[in-house]
Amino acid sequence: MKKIRNVARPKGRSIAPLAAAITALLSIAACSSSDKQYTVPDSLCGIKVPQKVLKEVLPNGQELTERRESSGSTKRCRIHVDGESVLSASTEHWEGGTTASDVAQSALGVDPQDEKSDEGRYIYSSTGAVGKVDCAQAEEAHELLWASVRVTHNGAKNANMLKLVKAYSEAVGSSPACTESH
C-alpha cells in the first residue's frame, strides 16, 4: 500500500503579486496598441471622405501610407499601416445594366449574398463593400461607375463598411474621377 504524504506549502508566498504584475503588463500592452498614432487622412488618394468614417475601419498602428494604382478601367487606393496593406478602395467602370450583385461577385471581401442597402445599391460585409456611383458622364457612355472598399484586417464592422462605401461613392461622384475617361 502506498503512503500519501501531504506536503506543506511554504507560508507567506502568494500568487497575488504575480497576478498583479501580469495584469499590469497586459494593460500596458493593450494601451500601447489600442490607438492610432498616425494621422487619419481625410481622403483616399485625393477622394475626400470624412476622417471619422475612415477612423472606424482603420486598425491601430504608428505609421500610415497610401499608394495609388491603376489597371485598365480600375483605379485603386491602397492604405498601409506599419507596412501592412489594411484598406483598399477602388473605382471601376462596368457596362450598363450591371448590378451590385454582379460587382460583388468579382470583388474581394464581399459576396453577392451579403447585406444589402438602399434597394440593392450597396452590398456590404465586415470585410468589404461595393456601391454604385452617381456619375452622369459614365452613364451617358452607357457604363456605370462602381466603388468598392475592402479591409484586410479584423475589427471592422458591417455598419462601418457601409458608411465607408457610401461616403466614398458619394465623394467619387462629385470628384474629377467621375469625369475622367477610362
N, C-alpha and C positions, 0 to 999 in steps of 0.2 A: 504494500500500500504506500502510496506517495504521500509525503508530508507537504502540506501547503503552508507556507510561511507568509505572514503579512509583512510587507516591507514598509517601514515608516517613511513618509515623505519628509524631506528636510523642512524644518519650520522656518517661517519668515520669507519664503520665496513665493512669489505670486506671478501669475501671468498678466496681471493688470498693467504693469508698466510696459511690458512688451506689446500688449494690445493697444495701449495708448500711443506708443511710438509708431506702430504700423498704421493706425488711423490717421495720425498727423502726417505721415509720409504720403498716404493715399490722398488726403485732402490737398496737400501741396501740389502733388502731381496733377490732380484734377483741376486745380486753379490755374496752373501754368498752361494747360492745354484747352481750357474752356473759353478762350476768347480769340478774337480775330485781331492780331497785332498789325495787320496790314490795313490800308485804307480801302474800304469797299468802294468800287467805282460807281459812277452814276450813268454808265453806258456800257454796252457790249460792243467793243471795237467801233465806237463812234455812234452807235444807235442808243439814244437816250432811254434809260429805264430807271425807275425810282430805286435809289440805294436800298431802301427798306425791303423792297421785293427781292433784290439780289442777296442782301444780307441773310435772308431767311433760308436760302438754298446753298449758300457757300459754307464750306467747313472752316473750322478753326485753323490757324496757322500763322506764320510770320511774314511770308512774302507772297504777293500776288503778281502774276504777269499775264499778259494776254497776247495772242497771236492770231493774225488774220490769215485765212487760206481761201483759195478759190479753185474750183474744179468744174469746168463746164458751166452749167446754169446754177451751181450751188456756191453760195458764199457763206463761209463759216468763220466763227469767232471761238477760239479755244481759250479757256481760263485755266491757269495753273496756279496751285497754291503749294508753296515749298517744293516746286519742281514736279509735282504730280498733276496730271490733267484731271480737273474736277468738274468742269462745266463746258458744254459745247452748245452754241446757238447757231442756227443756220437759216438761210432762206433759199428757196428753190422754186423755179418755175415748173409748173405742171400743165398739161393740156387741159382745156376747158372741160368741165364735167367731172373732174377729179374730186373725190370726197375726202373727208378727214380719215375715213377708214382706209382708203387707198394709200394715203400718205403714211399713216401709222403702220401699215403693213411692211413698208420698207425702212421705217425709222427705227433706230436703236433705242431701247429703253421704254418703248411704248408699243402697245398691241391694239389692234382694232377692237378688241373686246373690253378694253379698259374703260374707265368712267368717261362719260360724255357731258358736254355743257353747251348751252346756247344753241339748242336744236341741232346738235351734231357738228357745230363749227369747230369745237375743240375736243380733243381726246387727250386724257392725261392719266398719269400714274405717279408714284413717288420717285420714279427714275427718269421719266421723260414725258414730253407733251408735244402735240402738234396743233397748229391753228391756222385758219385762213386769214390772209392779209387783205384788207380792202385796198386795192391798188388798181385804179381806173385804167392806167396805161397797159398793164398786163392783161386786164380783161378785154380791152379794145383789141389786143393782139390775139384774142381767143385763147388766152392762157390764164392760169391762176397762180398767184404767188402764195406760197405756204411757208410758215415759220415753224421751226422745231427747236426744242431745248432738251438737253439730256444732262444728267449728273452721273458721275462715275464714283460716287461715294455714298455711304449710308447716311441717313439722317434727314433727308428731305421728306417733306410730307406732300401728299397728293394735292391738298388745297394750295400749298405754296407753289407747286409746279404749275397749277392752273393760273395763279396770279402772275407768275413769270411769263408764261406763254401769251397770256392776254396783253400784258404790258409790252412785251417785245413785239407782238403782231401789230398792235396799235402804233408803236413807235416806228416800225418799219414802214407802215402805210403812209406816214407823214414825213418820211425821210427821203433823201436823194436815192436810196437803194430801191425805192419803188419806181422811180422814173428811169433808172439805168436799164439799158437793154442788156440782154444776156448774150 
